[in-house]
Amino acid sequence: MSGEDRQSQLAREHKERQAQRAQQATKAKRNTFIGVGAAVVVVAGGLFAATTLLGGNSESGATAPTSSPAADPSSSADPSESASPKPSPTASVNLAKLTCSYRKDTSGSPAKYVGMPPAKPNLKLKTMTITTNHGDIVIDLATAQAPCSVNSFAFLARKNFFDNTRCHRLATLENSGLGLLQCGDPQAKADGKNPTDGQGSSGYVFNDENLGGMPYTKGTVALAQASEASNQNGSQFWISLADETGQLSADFTPFGTVSQGMDILDQVYKGGWITNPDDITGDGGSNAPKIPVIIKDVRLS
C-alpha cells in the first residue's frame, strides 16, 4: 500500500469513527427527552427541572414521550436512592394474587391529590377512552402486562382527575428527534408560555411495569417519568406519534396502544408546536401543540 493510499484509508477510518460517535451522541440526547417537565427537584429553595418523552413527556415523552415522550415527578433526593428496585416482569406474577403499591410523592412537585388507588387491580379492563375537544381516542389496554398502571388510570378517571386538562407537550422529529404528545399534568396551561408545564402530578408514585414488553412505535401509550429516574410514575403519560420514538431505551412503562383516533393525533402532530422560550428545563418540556388538545373525560371499561 502506497503512502497516499494509507493516508486515504486512515482518513476514511477517522471519518467513520466520527460518524459513529455522532450517532451515539444523538441517540443519548434523544433518550433524555421523555419525562422532562415532571421531574422537579427542590434545590436551595428553588425549582430545578431534571432533564428527562410523553411529556414537559413528553414525550415526552421526548418524550418522550420529557415527563416529560417528552415529563413526570421529582424529589429533593437522588431518584435512584428513593426508588424501589425495578420489579420483575408482570408475566411471572400470579395475577390473581397481585396487589399494587402506591406511595406518596415526596418530590415537591405541584399535585392534584385525589387519594390513593386501591391495592387490588381490576384485571377485566380492556379499553380506555379519552374524550377530547377533537373527538375520542380509544386505547387498547395491556392490563395483564401493566395492571397497576391501568389500575391507577382507572382510579384517576373515576375521580375525574383528567377532566378539562390540557396536553402540554408536543415532541416532533424537528424539535427533538421523536414524535409524541404528552398529557396528564393537571396544572398545565399548554400555552407555550407557562415555564412549569409538565411539573404537575397526582401526588403519588408507583413502580415501573412491562419494561421492554412493547416497542414505543407509533400508537404506543406509555407513562412519563424523568429519564434518570425509575419507579416514579404518576399521572403523566405520552402517546407515540412516530415510529422514530421506538429508539428510546426501555425505561418507560407501556400500557396500551391506540386503536381509534390516530387521525386526530396525526392532525395535531402536523399542526406543529409553540416554542416556549421560558421552558425551565431547556429541552422542550413545555413546548405545547399549536392545535390545543383538551381532555374532557377519561373512562375505562
Buried (B, 14 or more C-beta within 10 A) or exposed (E): EEEEEEEEEEEEEEEEEEEEEEEEEEEEEBBBBBBBBBBBBBEEEEBBBBBBBBBBBBBBBBBBBBBBBBBBBBBEEEBEEBBBEEBEEBEEBEEEEBEBEBEEBBBBBBBBBBEBBEEEBEBEBEBBBBBBEBEBBBBBBBBBBBBBBBBBBBBBBEBEBBBEBBBBBBBBEEBBBBBBBBBBBBBBBBBBBBBBBBBBBBBBBBBBBBBEBBBBBBBBBBBBBBBBBBBBBBBBBBBBBBBBBBBBBBBBBBBBBBEBBBEBBEEBBEEBBBEBEEBBBEBBBBBBBEBBBBBBBBBBE
